[in-house]
Amino acid sequence: MAAHTAHPDHDPLAGAMVNPVTLRFSDAAVEHAYRSDYYDRSIGHVRLALLLGGSLYALFGILDAHLIPEAEAAAWLIRYAVACPVIYGMLLLSYTPRFRDYMEPSMAVVGVVAGCGIILMLALASPPGNYLYYGGLLLVSTFCFTLLRLPFPTATAVAWLLFALYQAVAIGVSHTPTAILLNNTFFFVSFNVAGMLVCYSLERSMRTAFLQRGIISRQTAQLQEHLHEVERRRREAEDMSRLDPLTNLYNRRHFFAIVECEGARNRQYLRGLSLMILDVDHFKAINDTYGHSVGDKVLQEVARIIERSIRDRDIPCRYGGEEFAVLLPQAGIEAAQGIGQRLREAIEGTEIRTERGGVRLTVSIGVACLESTDEADFDALIDRADAALYEAKNAGRNQLRVSVG
């Protein structure tokens, strides 16, 4: 199936046409894909047919001494020096990589050699033994139409070739009595016609099944692609509902949900939980002086510095306007204060370049902590961090203050 490279809106399998006589697909790419699929599904059966056919061909040699003693040596030469080596040789070749390209002609050779071997035995033997070997031809024909997995046109050609050779030998060499010849001819023709119908039906069914598998496979792949796209859009929508579009940090609503979750874990495991709220100093003046586009760049740069300065487990968000908040799980007051100072110093050393000159940034930070012995009053935690922030702003900005209440 992977061989098809058609545009996704056009499935060549869906409109593949089959020649009603040869059963070949009109689309060369589809035919090539079918042959590859057919080989993969048939090679095991072909090897088993070669093993069985070669074994039967060899075992029937036991009858030669009883049925055609006058031609026993010649029959054994045909069996064991020509036919069986060809059959078993093809069996060995079937394990080579190139056999995929030559399976059809190889099986045709096997059918022709096996059938011609029996016809030659008929020509060399005397009556009535030579008449009895006629049944072997029908067995070879059966193998060609079914077990050797030959395509319908090739199997038909081999079977009728053997019929023509048999007729020539039976009439011109063996001088088969008319009654026996008519009987054998009637059964050979009937047998070939029946074999053709069976072979045609089997191959058409296999080609139809190939098309159905291909269409189902293609539709399944398209369905999976659509499902992946739906899932991707669902995740995008979910992210949009959780993230601030400007800074790509969590938004305030989702942040409060995380605070509640982390707070519950804090109660369960008795660990410190700290909250840091920071505000960009003089942000209104920056907006008024340089414009909102520069203000947006300031917020984005602050968000990037926050993400670089905090720990992997810490959870930042855009709290609102020019305010940001960071939840610090498993962080006592000293750890939170250290992280906050590192963050403040990183922002203090940042300058946003504009057409009207550089903009130096500073932030004010408020920190509060729930220690393991505290009651988990998270509204109070937020209020204390907010109060510490305003204390830092009132102290002259570019400050960090800690609430210890």
Protein Blocks (a to p, Z undefined) as FASTA:
>chain_A
ZZpccdfklcfklmoccdfklopafblklmmmmmmmmmmmmmmmmmmmmmmmmmmmmmmm
mmmmmmmmmlmmmmmmmmmmmmmmmmmmmmmmmmpmklmmmmmmmmmmmmmmmmmmmmmm
mmmpccfklmmmmmmmmmmmmmmmmmnopafklmmmmmmmmmmmmmmmmmmmnopafklm
mmmmmmmmmmmmmmmmmmmmmmmmmmmmmmmmmmmmmmmmmmmmmmmmmmmmmmmmmmmm
mpcfklopacfklmmmmmmmmmmmmmmnopacdddddddehklmmmmmnojklmmmmmmm
mmmmmmmmmcfkbccddfbhjbccdddehiafklmmmmmmmmmmmmmmpccddfkbpcdd
ddddddddddfkbccdfklmmmmmmmmmmmmmmnngjiacddfZZ
